[in-house]
């Protein structure tokens, strides 16, 4: 560019010398902006193209989507179990604690999670009546109404009888407080019910399932 008189002094180009919006992305050569050209903490999450909702409980996955940290729905988060091999009995017609040992306490990590329960034991009775078994969540019977429980044994020939006891139940405690699950048994009339028949080893297991 020509000029008259003295040559102007060199002056560095500054941001103020550039009119707003006149430099478009088309004028920037691909791959010329590197990490060192971007000041720390200048790109907000809102500028990312990722789907989902960023929060303290989510992370940016490899598929460019925000996802929850930890287990996915339906996965097991924790497991607690207890065993007992003491021969237990009761003549109560109302449900009573079958065994203080056959009990587990679990603290759900979320109120939307579920607890899956498995009980394996042996239930017996000594006369022609019924023996019932159930699982209590704290003071709540998870079995059927009218003290019908989750399982029962019918004996008709007036001879002592026993059967394998298997109870499975998916519970929704809706809490994050410590929750106790315990086996209870009862009889229907003047008889005696037995648990852990002849000291067989029994168990109760609770699985926390992501909701």
Phi and psi restraints in degrees (value plus and minus 20) as a CYANA .aco file:
   2 UNK   PHI     -98.5   -58.5
   2 UNK   PSI     141.9   181.9
   3 UNK   PHI    -173.9  -133.9
   3 UNK   PSI     139.5   179.5
   4 UNK   PHI    -125.3   -85.3
   4 UNK   PSI     121.1   161.1
   5 UNK   PHI      59.2    99.2
   5 UNK   PSI    -168.2  -128.2
   6 UNK   PHI     -92.9   -52.9
   6 UNK   PSI     129.1   169.1
   7 UNK   PHI     -90.7   -50.7
   7 UNK   PSI     109.6   149.6
   8 UNK   PHI     -81.9   -41.9
   8 UNK   PSI     129.7   169.7
   9 UNK   PHI     -88.3   -48.3
   9 UNK   PSI     126.5   166.5
  10 UNK   PHI     -83.9   -43.9
  10 UNK   PSI     119.4   159.4
  11 UNK   PHI    -157.4  -117.4
  11 UNK   PSI     104.4   144.4
  12 UNK   PHI     -80.9   -40.9
  12 UNK   PSI     125.0   165.0
  13 UNK   PHI     -97.0   -57.0
  13 UNK   PSI     112.5   152.5
  14 UNK   PHI    -139.0   -99.0
  14 UNK   PSI     150.3   190.3
  15 UNK   PHI     -79.4   -39.4
  15 UNK   PSI     -53.6   -13.6
  16 UNK   PHI     -86.2   -46.2
  16 UNK   PSI     -40.8    -0.8
  17 UNK   PHI    -101.2   -61.2
  17 UNK   PSI     -27.6    12.4
  18 UNK   PHI    -129.8   -89.8
  18 UNK   PSI     104.2   144.2
  19 UNK   PHI     -87.1   -47.1
  19 UNK   PSI     119.8   159.8
  20 UNK   PHI     -74.6   -34.6
  20 UNK   PSI     119.5   159.5
  21 UNK   PHI      50.1    90.1
  21 UNK   PSI     -10.3    29.7
  22 UNK   PHI    -108.2   -68.2
  22 UNK   PSI     -37.1     2.9
  23 UNK   PHI    -119.4   -79.4
  23 UNK   PSI      96.5   136.5
  24 UNK   PHI    -121.4   -81.4
  24 UNK   PSI     147.6   187.6
  25 UNK   PHI     -83.1   -43.1
  25 UNK   PSI     -44.1    -4.1
  26 UNK   PHI     -86.2   -46.2
  26 UNK   PSI     -41.1    -1.1
  27 UNK   PHI    -109.4   -69.4
  27 UNK   PSI     -21.7    18.3
  28 UNK   PHI    -124.2   -84.2
  28 UNK   PSI     102.6   142.6
  29 UNK   PHI     -85.3   -45.3
  29 UNK   PSI     115.3   155.3
  30 UNK   PHI     -76.1   -36.1
  30 UNK   PSI     121.6   161.6
  31 UNK   PHI      46.7    86.7
  31 UNK   PSI       0.8    40.8
  32 UNK   PHI    -116.0   -76.0
  32 UNK   PSI     -37.0     3.0
  33 UNK   PHI    -112.5   -72.5
  33 UNK   PSI     101.3   141.3
  34 UNK   PHI    -135.0   -95.0
  34 UNK   PSI     153.5   193.5
  35 UNK   PHI     -73.0   -33.0
  35 UNK   PSI     -57.8   -17.8
  36 UNK   PHI     -86.1   -46.1
  36 UNK   PSI     -38.9     1.1
  37 UNK   PHI    -103.4   -63.4
  37 UNK   PSI     -30.0    10.0
  38 UNK   PHI    -129.5   -89.5
  38 UNK   PSI     102.2   142.2
  39 UNK   PHI     -86.1   -46.1
  39 UNK   PSI     126.1   166.1
  40 UNK   PHI     -77.3   -37.3
  40 UNK   PSI     123.1   163.1
  41 UNK   PHI      41.4    81.4
  41 UNK   PSI       9.2    49.2
  42 UNK   PHI    -121.0   -81.0
  42 UNK   PSI     -36.4     3.6
  43 UNK   PHI    -121.7   -81.7
  43 UNK   PSI      95.5   135.5
  44 UNK   PHI    -101.3   -61.3
  44 UNK   PSI     136.8   176.8
  45 UNK   PHI     -77.8   -37.8
  45 UNK   PSI     -52.6   -12.6
  46 UNK   PHI     -83.1   -43.1
  46 UNK   PSI     -39.4     0.6
  47 UNK   PHI    -104.7   -64.7
  47 UNK   PSI     -28.0    12.0
  48 UNK   PHI    -101.9   -61.9
  48 UNK   PSI     131.4   171.4
  49 UNK   PHI    -108.7   -68.7
  49 UNK   PSI     -17.6    22.4
  50 UNK   PHI     -82.6   -42.6
  50 UNK   PSI     127.1   167.1
  51 UNK   PHI    -110.0   -70.0
  51 UNK   PSI     145.0   185.0
  52 UNK   PHI      72.7   112.7
  52 UNK   PSI    -192.1  -152.1
  53 UNK   PHI    -139.8   -99.8
  53 UNK   PSI      96.6   136.6
  54 UNK   PHI     -92.6   -52.6
  54 UNK   PSI     117.1   157.1
  55 UNK   PHI    -180.7  -140.7
  55 UNK   PSI     159.2   199.2
  56 UNK   PHI     -86.7   -46.7
  56 UNK   PSI     -36.3     3.7
  57 UNK   PHI    -123.1   -83.1
  57 UNK   PSI     -16.1    23.9
  58 UNK   PHI    -143.1  -103.1
  58 UNK   PSI     145.1   185.1
  59 UNK   PHI    -159.0  -119.0
  59 UNK   PSI     138.9   178.9
  60 UNK   PHI    -105.8   -65.8
  60 UNK   PSI      95.4   135.4
  61 UNK   PHI    -102.1   -62.1
  61 UNK   PSI     150.7   190.7
  62 UNK   PHI     -87.2   -47.2
  62 UNK   PSI     -38.8     1.2
  63 UNK   PHI    -112.1   -72.1
  63 UNK   PSI      -1.5    38.5
  64 UNK   PHI      44.0    84.0
  64 UNK   PSI      19.4    59.4
  65 UNK   PHI    -153.7  -113.7
  65 UNK   PSI     124.5   164.5
  66 UNK   PHI    -100.1   -60.1
  66 UNK   PSI     109.1   149.1
  67 UNK   PHI    -153.1  -113.1
  67 UNK   PSI     139.7   179.7
  68 UNK   PHI     -92.5   -52.5
  68 UNK   PSI     121.4   161.4
  69 UNK   PHI     -95.3   -55.3
  69 UNK   PSI     135.0   175.0
  70 UNK   PHI      70.7   110.7
  70 UNK   PSI    -179.9  -139.9
  71 UNK   PHI     -89.3   -49.3
  71 UNK   PSI     131.3   171.3
  72 UNK   PHI    -107.3   -67.3
  72 UNK   PSI     144.5   184.5
  73 UNK   PHI     -75.6   -35.6
  73 UNK   PSI     112.8   152.8
  74 UNK   PHI      73.2   113.2
  74 UNK   PSI     -30.4     9.6
  75 UNK   PHI    -107.0   -67.0
  75 UNK   PSI     134.3   174.3
  76 UNK   PHI    -101.0   -61.0
  76 UNK   PSI     110.1   150.1
  77 UNK   PHI    -117.7   -77.7
  77 UNK   PSI     -63.5   -23.5
  78 UNK   PHI    -173.8  -133.8
  78 UNK   PSI     139.5   179.5
  79 UNK   PHI    -156.1  -116.1
  79 UNK   PSI     113.6   153.6
  80 UNK   PHI    -148.7  -108.7
  80 UNK   PSI     126.6   166.6
  81 UNK   PHI    -167.1  -127.1
  81 UNK   PSI     138.9   178.9
  82 UNK   PHI    -167.0  -127.0
  82 UNK   PSI     130.9   170.9
  83 UNK   PHI    -148.6  -108.6
  83 UNK   PSI     141.2   181.2
  84 UNK   PHI    -172.8  -132.8
  84 UNK   PSI     119.7   159.7
  85 UNK   PHI    -154.1  -114.1
  85 UNK   PSI       5.8    45.8
  86 UNK   PHI    -115.7   -75.7
  86 UNK   PSI     114.3   154.3
  87 UNK   PHI     -88.5   -48.5
  87 UNK   PSI      98.2   138.2
  88 UNK   PHI    -134.9   -94.9
  88 UNK   PSI     134.0   174.0
  89 UNK   PHI    -173.0  -133.0
  89 UNK   PSI     138.2   178.2
  90 UNK   PHI    -175.4  -135.4
  90 UNK   PSI     130.6   170.6
  91 UNK   PHI    -135.0   -95.0
  91 UNK   PSI      -5.1    34.9
  92 UNK   PHI     -96.5   -56.5
  92 UNK   PSI     119.0   159.0
  93 UNK   PHI    -109.4   -69.4
  93 UNK   PSI     -23.5    16.5
  94 UNK   PHI    -131.0   -91.0
  94 UNK   PSI     129.8   169.8
  95 UNK   PHI     -80.1   -40.1
  95 UNK   PSI     111.5   151.5
  96 UNK   PHI    -149.9  -109.9
  96 UNK   PSI     140.8   180.8
  97 UNK   PHI     -79.1   -39.1
  97 UNK   PSI      99.9   139.9
  98 UNK   PHI     -92.7   -52.7
  98 UNK   PSI     -58.7   -18.7
  99 UNK   PHI    -182.6  -142.6
  99 UNK   PSI     105.7   145.7
 100 UNK   PHI     -86.4   -46.4
 100 UNK   PSI     -41.2    -1.2
 101 UNK   PHI     -99.4   -59.4
 101 UNK   PSI     -53.9   -13.9
 102 UNK   PHI    -102.7   -62.7
 102 UNK   PSI      47.1    87.1
 103 UNK   PHI    -172.1  -132.1
 103 UNK   PSI     120.4   160.4
 104 UNK   PHI    -150.9  -110.9
 104 UNK   PSI     128.0   168.0
 105 UNK   PHI    -141.1  -101.1
 105 UNK   PSI     107.9   147.9
 106 UNK   PHI    -152.9  -112.9
 106 UNK   PSI     122.9   162.9
 107 UNK   PHI    -133.1   -93.1
 107 UNK   PSI      83.8   123.8
 108 UNK   PHI     -81.2   -41.2
 108 UNK   PSI     122.6   162.6
 109 UNK   PHI    -101.9   -61.9
 109 UNK   PSI     -34.0     6.0
 110 UNK   PHI    -169.4  -129.4
 110 UNK   PSI     125.1   165.1
 111 UNK   PHI     -91.1   -51.1
 111 UNK   PSI     -32.9     7.1
 112 UNK   PHI    -110.6   -70.6
 112 UNK   PSI     -25.7    14.3
 113 UNK   PHI     -99.3   -59.3
 113 UNK   PSI     138.8   178.8
 114 UNK   PHI    -132.9   -92.9
 114 UNK   PSI     141.4   181.4
 115 UNK   PHI    -140.8  -100.8
 115 UNK   PSI     100.4   140.4
 116 UNK   PHI    -119.3   -79.3
 116 UNK   PSI     106.3   146.3
 117 UNK   PHI    -133.6   -93.6
 117 UNK   PSI     118.4   158.4
 118 UNK   PHI    -150.6  -110.6
 118 UNK   PSI     107.0   147.0
 119 UNK   PHI    -142.6  -102.6
 119 UNK   PSI     109.7   149.7
 120 UNK   PHI    -145.3  -105.3
 120 UNK   PSI     103.8   143.8
 121 UNK   PHI    -177.1  -137.1
 121 UNK   PSI    -184.4  -144.4
 122 UNK   PHI    -157.6  -117.6
 122 UNK   PSI     106.6   146.6
 123 UNK   PHI    -133.1   -93.1
 123 UNK   PSI     114.8   154.8
 124 UNK   PHI    -154.3  -114.3
 124 UNK   PSI     145.2   185.2
 125 UNK   PHI    -168.0  -128.0
 125 UNK   PSI     132.6   172.6
 126 UNK   PHI    -126.3   -86.3
 126 UNK   PSI     -28.6    11.4
 127 UNK   PHI    -159.8  -119.8
 127 UNK   PSI    -198.3  -158.3
 128 UNK   PHI     -98.6   -58.6
 128 UNK   PSI      45.1    85.1
 129 UNK   PHI    -159.5  -119.5
 129 UNK   PSI    -183.4  -143.4
 130 UNK   PHI    -135.3   -95.3
 130 UNK   PSI     125.5   165.5
 131 UNK   PHI    -134.6   -94.6
 131 UNK   PSI     116.1   156.1
 132 UNK   PHI    -139.6   -99.6
 132 UNK   PSI     129.1   169.1
 133 UNK   PHI    -154.9  -114.9
 133 UNK   PSI     129.6   169.6
 134 UNK   PHI    -174.9  -134.9
 134 UNK   PSI     156.3   196.3
 135 UNK   PHI    -140.0  -100.0
 135 UNK   PSI     113.3   153.3
 136 UNK   PHI    -123.7   -83.7
 136 UNK   PSI     117.9   157.9
 137 UNK   PHI    -119.5   -79.5
 137 UNK   PSI      89.0   129.0
 138 UNK   PHI      32.2    72.2
 138 UNK   PSI    -130.8   -90.8
 139 UNK   PHI    -125.4   -85.4
 139 UNK   PSI      -7.9    32.1
 140 UNK   PHI    -125.7   -85.7
 140 UNK   PSI     104.5   144.5
 141 UNK   PHI     -95.2   -55.2
 141 UNK   PSI     102.6   142.6
 142 UNK   PHI    -104.1   -64.1
 142 UNK   PSI     -24.0    16.0
 143 UNK   PHI    -105.4   -65.4
 143 UNK   PSI    -192.9  -152.9
 144 UNK   PHI     -87.1   -47.1
 144 UNK   PSI     140.5   180.5
 145 UNK   PHI     -86.7   -46.7
 145 UNK   PSI     151.0   191.0
 146 UNK   PHI      39.9    79.9
 146 UNK   PSI      14.2    54.2
 147 UNK   PHI      39.6    79.6
 147 UNK   PSI      10.5    50.5
 148 UNK   PHI    -104.2   -64.2
 148 UNK   PSI     -35.5     4.5
 149 UNK   PHI      47.2    87.2
 149 UNK   PSI    -177.9  -137.9
 150 UNK   PHI    -128.2   -88.2
 150 UNK   PSI     -36.3     3.7
 151 UNK   PHI    -177.7  -137.7
 151 UNK   PSI     133.0   173.0
 152 UNK   PHI    -170.8  -130.8
 152 UNK   PSI     139.4   179.4
 153 UNK   PHI    -140.5  -100.5
 153 UNK   PSI     105.5   145.5
 154 UNK   PHI    -126.6   -86.6
 154 UNK   PSI     109.7   149.7
 155 UNK   PHI    -147.1  -107.1
 155 UNK   PSI     108.2   148.2
 156 UNK   PHI    -138.0   -98.0
 156 UNK   PSI     -32.5     7.5
 157 UNK   PHI    -124.3   -84.3
 157 UNK   PSI      -6.2    33.8
 158 UNK   PHI      40.7    80.7
 158 UNK   PSI       7.5    47.5
 159 UNK   PHI    -143.8  -103.8
 159 UNK   PSI     120.8   160.8
 160 UNK   PHI     -74.1   -34.1
 160 UNK   PSI     117.0   157.0
 161 UNK   PHI    -164.6  -124.6
 161 UNK   PSI     134.2   174.2
 162 UNK   PHI    -161.6  -121.6
 162 UNK   PSI     144.5   184.5
 163 UNK   PHI    -168.1  -128.1
 163 UNK   PSI     135.2   175.2
 164 UNK   PHI     -81.0   -41.0
 164 UNK   PSI     116.8   156.8
 165 UNK   PHI    -129.7   -89.7
 165 UNK   PSI      98.1   138.1
 166 UNK   PHI    -149.3  -109.3
 166 UNK   PSI      99.6   139.6
 167 UNK   PHI    -146.1  -106.1
 167 UNK   PSI     107.2   147.2
 168 UNK   PHI    -143.2  -103.2
 168 UNK   PSI     117.5   157.5
 169 UNK   PHI    -173.8  -133.8
 169 UNK   PSI     114.7   154.7
 170 UNK   PHI    -123.0   -83.0
 170 UNK   PSI      91.8   131.8
 171 UNK   PHI    -125.6   -85.6
 171 UNK   PSI     130.1   170.1
 172 UNK   PHI    -140.1  -100.1
 172 UNK   PSI      64.1   104.1
 173 UNK   PHI     -90.1   -50.1
 173 UNK   PSI     -39.9     0.1
 174 UNK   PHI      32.7    72.7
 174 UNK   PSI      30.3    70.3
 175 UNK   PHI    -175.4  -135.4
 175 UNK   PSI     141.2   181.2
 176 UNK   PHI    -137.0   -97.0
 176 UNK   PSI      -4.4    35.6
 177 UNK   PHI    -110.8   -70.8
 177 UNK   PSI     137.4   177.4
 178 UNK   PHI     -78.0   -38.0
 178 UNK   PSI     109.2   149.2
 179 UNK   PHI    -146.3  -106.3
 179 UNK   PSI     111.4   151.4
 180 UNK   PHI    -126.3   -86.3
 180 UNK   PSI     112.0   152.0
 181 UNK   PHI    -135.8   -95.8
 181 UNK   PSI     112.4   152.4
 182 UNK   PHI    -166.2  -126.2
 182 UNK   PSI     127.8   167.8
 183 UNK   PHI    -103.9   -63.9
 183 UNK   PSI     113.7   153.7
 184 UNK   PHI    -143.9  -103.9
 184 UNK   PSI     129.4   169.4
 185 UNK   PHI    -157.4  -117.4
 185 UNK   PSI     143.5   183.5
 186 UNK   PHI    -179.8  -139.8
 186 UNK   PSI     151.3   191.3
 187 UNK   PHI    -138.0   -98.0
 187 UNK   PSI     145.8   185.8
 188 UNK   PHI    -109.0   -69.0
 188 UNK   PSI     -44.7    -4.7
 189 UNK   PHI    -176.6  -136.6
 189 UNK   PSI    -172.1  -132.1
 190 UNK   PHI     -94.2   -54.2
 190 UNK   PSI      64.9   104.9
 191 UNK   PHI    -177.7  -137.7
 191 UNK   PSI    -197.3  -157.3
 192 UNK   PHI    -148.5  -108.5
 192 UNK   PSI     111.4   151.4
 193 UNK   PHI    -121.6   -81.6
 193 UNK   PSI     127.6   167.6
 194 UNK   PHI    -145.6  -105.6
 194 UNK   PSI     123.2   163.2
 195 UNK   PHI    -144.4  -104.4
 195 UNK   PSI     130.1   170.1
 196 UNK   PHI      39.9    79.9
 196 UNK   PSI      34.4    74.4
 197 UNK   PHI     -69.0   -29.0
 197 UNK   PSI     101.0   141.0
 198 UNK   PHI      30.9    70.9
 198 UNK   PSI      23.9    63.9
 199 UNK   PHI      42.8    82.8
 199 UNK   PSI      11.2    51.2
 200 UNK   PHI     -88.6   -48.6
 200 UNK   PSI     129.3   169.3
 201 UNK   PHI    -100.0   -60.0
 201 UNK   PSI     108.0   148.0
 202 UNK   PHI    -143.3  -103.3
 202 UNK   PSI     148.4   188.4
 203 UNK   PHI    -169.9  -129.9
 203 UNK   PSI     135.7   175.7
 204 UNK   PHI    -152.0  -112.0
 204 UNK   PSI     113.0   153.0
 205 UNK   PHI    -152.8  -112.8
 205 UNK   PSI     116.0   156.0
 206 UNK   PHI    -139.3   -99.3
 206 UNK   PSI     108.6   148.6
 207 UNK   PHI    -133.1   -93.1
 207 UNK   PSI     106.2   146.2
 208 UNK   PHI    -105.8   -65.8
 208 UNK   PSI     103.8   143.8
 209 UNK   PHI    -130.1   -90.1
 209 UNK   PSI     110.4   150.4
 210 UNK   PHI     -81.7   -41.7
 210 UNK   PSI     108.9   148.9
